[in-house]
């Protein structure tokens, strides 16, 4: 564990660990923890509420780091710098495919990066992070202590995975093990994807090209439904009010 993430013993939270041999993602309910070994499907889009939520064109998402969540570290300043760097590296994996602009803003924000006090584990492993799907409210990208025990590569790829959820993407195994929540398929059928788990979870050109094509077609008006499910464009919480004409 990096020195920046050494907990302050006086503020250390209790950690309930069942199985500490793997990492999972748990995003907004639908992203339920799932073990490795699932078959991959096409790019999955969230359709839980009867529509596919995607960000409107020219969206800017303002974010901040929750300073209170850093108090558990001996060196909050170092932890802050590392978290900021980690988020940037995860975002950079998406390259030119990133459909929105991100701006750090401590005062006016759409989501915050928060470090949980303790681990969250079950028989599938320990949750590394959680995120959210496109929505007009304020949200959290939650980072769990288990993430800092992983390799740097795993940390960065986990962050890229969570950013994928923010763009509107579900897990690749959504129609296999997350069938309680609706999802729609879009794009190429490839075995490896950053939205998968385990050894098959890695950023590929298919991830980038499919995401790019999705947003380009929606924003240009070429695509307003995905397999019959309507697409709904979402404006950020901090977006300026649109004047009625």
NORDA-V224011 format. One record per residue. RES is the residue in three letters. PSI is psi in radians with two decimals (none if undefined). OMEGA is omega in whole degrees, -180 to 180 (* if undefined). Layout:
RES_PSI_OMEGA / RES_PSI_OMEGA
This chain:
UNK_2.36_180 / UNK_2.60_-179 / UNK_-0.62_-178 / UNK_-0.46_-175 / UNK_0.23_174 / UNK_2.14_-178 / UNK_2.62_172 / UNK_2.07_-175 / UNK_-0.51_-178 / UNK_-0.37_-178 / UNK_0.19_-178 / UNK_2.28_179 / UNK_2.70_179 / UNK_2.40_-179 / UNK_2.14_179 / UNK_1.87_-175 / UNK_2.13_176 / UNK_-0.87_-178 / UNK_2.01_-173 / UNK_0.62_-176 / UNK_0.25_179 / UNK_2.84_180 / UNK_2.50_179 / UNK_3.05_180 / UNK_2.48_-179 / UNK_1.68_-172 / UNK_1.98_171 / UNK_0.67_179 / UNK_-1.18_-179 / UNK_-0.44_-179 / UNK_1.01_-175 / UNK_2.53_-179 / UNK_2.28_-177 / UNK_2.32_-179 / UNK_2.91_179 / UNK_3.01_176 / UNK_0.10_178 / UNK_2.62_178 / UNK_2.38_180 / UNK_2.69_175 / UNK_-2.93_177 / UNK_3.02_174 / UNK_2.20_-175 / UNK_2.36_179 / UNK_2.48_179 / UNK_2.31_176 / UNK_0.51_-175 / UNK_-0.66_-176 / UNK_0.33_178 / UNK_0.08_176 / UNK_2.84_178 / UNK_1.95_-180 / UNK_2.22_176 / UNK_2.76_-179 / UNK_2.47_176 / UNK_2.77_179 / UNK_2.57_177 / UNK_0.51_178 / UNK_2.41_172 / UNK_2.17_177 / UNK_2.09_-180 / UNK_2.34_-175 / UNK_2.82_176 / UNK_2.87_174 / UNK_2.28_179 / UNK_1.81_-176 / UNK_-0.61_-179 / UNK_-0.55_-178 / UNK_-0.15_-180 / UNK_-0.13_-176 / UNK_-0.32_-179 / UNK_-0.17_-179 / UNK_2.58_179 / UNK_-0.58_-180 / UNK_1.39_-180 / UNK_-0.57_-180 / UNK_-0.73_178 / UNK_-0.71_179 / UNK_-0.76_179 / UNK_-0.79_-179 / UNK_-0.70_-179 / UNK_-0.70_179 / UNK_-0.74_178 / UNK_-0.76_180 / UNK_-0.74_180 / UNK_-0.77_179 / UNK_-0.75_180 / UNK_-0.69_-180 / UNK_-0.67_178 / UNK_-0.72_178 / UNK_-0.67_-178 / UNK_-0.44_179 / UNK_-0.47_179 / UNK_-0.26_176 / UNK_-2.39_-178 / UNK_-0.12_-179 / UNK_-0.25_-178 / UNK_2.08_-174 / UNK_-0.15_-178 / UNK_2.90_177 / UNK_2.44_178 / UNK_2.29_-180 / UNK_2.22_177 / UNK_2.25_-176 / UNK_1.95_-177 / UNK_-0.35_-175 / UNK_-0.79_-178 / UNK_1.96_-171 / UNK_2.65_176 / UNK_-0.57_176 / UNK_2.77_178 / UNK_2.59_174 / UNK_2.11_-175 / UNK_2.36_177 / UNK_2.06_-180 / UNK_2.67_-178 / UNK_-0.54_-175 / UNK_2.94_180 / UNK_2.79_175 / UNK_1.85_-172 / UNK_2.71_171 / UNK_-2.92_-176 / UNK_-0.37_180 / UNK_-0.32_-177 / UNK_-2.88_-179 / UNK_2.36_177 / UNK_2.31_179 / UNK_-0.65_-178 / UNK_2.80_173 / UNK_2.68_-180 / UNK_-2.58_-175 / UNK_2.86_177 / UNK_2.88_-179 / UNK_2.24_-176 / UNK_2.64_-177 / UNK_0.15_-180 / UNK_-2.99_175 / UNK_2.44_-172 / UNK_3.13_177 / UNK_2.50_163 / UNK_1.83_-173 / UNK_2.28_177 / UNK_2.23_-179 / UNK_2.63_-178 / UNK_-0.50_-180 / UNK_-0.52_-178 / UNK_-0.65_-176 / UNK_-0.14_177 / UNK_-0.13_-180 / UNK_2.93_177 / UNK_2.81_180 / UNK_-0.71_180 / UNK_-0.76_180 / UNK_-0.68_179 / UNK_-0.81_-178 / UNK_-0.76_-180 / UNK_-0.60_176 / UNK_-0.74_179 / UNK_-0.72_177 / UNK_-0.66_177 / UNK_-0.81_180 / UNK_-0.67_176 / UNK_-0.61_176 / UNK_-0.70_176 / UNK_-0.72_179 / UNK_-0.56_178 / UNK_-0.20_178 / UNK_0.14_-175 / UNK_2.44_174 / UNK_3.08_174 / UNK_2.66_180 / UNK_-0.40_-179 / UNK_0.39_-175 / UNK_-0.69_-177 / UNK_0.00_178 / UNK_-0.89_-173 / UNK_0.03_177 / UNK_0.69_-173 / UNK_-0.18_177 / UNK_-0.32_179 / UNK_2.33_-176 / UNK_2.54_176 / UNK_2.81_178 / UNK_2.61_-180 / UNK_2.51_176 / UNK_2.39_172 / UNK_-2.79_-173 / UNK_2.73_175 / UNK_1.79_-175 / UNK_2.52_-174 / UNK_-0.58_-177 / UNK_2.45_179 / UNK_2.59_176 / UNK_-0.32_180 / UNK_0.15_175 / UNK_-3.02_179 / UNK_2.91_172 / UNK_-2.54_-176 / UNK_-0.29_179 / UNK_0.03_180 / UNK_1.78_178 / UNK_2.62_180 / UNK_2.30_178 / UNK_2.91_177 / UNK_-0.48_177 / UNK_-0.69_177 / UNK_-0.85_-177 / UNK_-0.80_-176 / UNK_-0.64_178 / UNK_-0.74_179 / UNK_-0.74_178 / UNK_-0.82_-179 / UNK_-0.70_-179 / UNK_-0.96_-177 / UNK_-0.64_179 / UNK_-0.75_-179 / UNK_-0.67_179 / UNK_-0.84_-178 / UNK_-0.51_-180 / UNK_-0.14_-179 / UNK_0.03_179 / UNK_-0.40_-175 / UNK_2.04_176 / UNK_-0.03_173 / UNK_2.71_174 / UNK_1.90_-177 / UNK_0.64_177 / UNK_-0.22_178 / UNK_2.19_-177 / UNK_2.55_175 / UNK_2.35_177 / UNK_2.12_179 / UNK_2.31_-174 / UNK_2.42_175 / UNK_2.51_-178 / UNK_2.75_179 / UNK_-0.67_-176 / UNK_0.05_-179 / UNK_2.46_179 / UNK_2.59_177 / UNK_2.43_178 / UNK_2.15_-179 / UNK_2.45_178 / UNK_2.44_179 / UNK_none_*
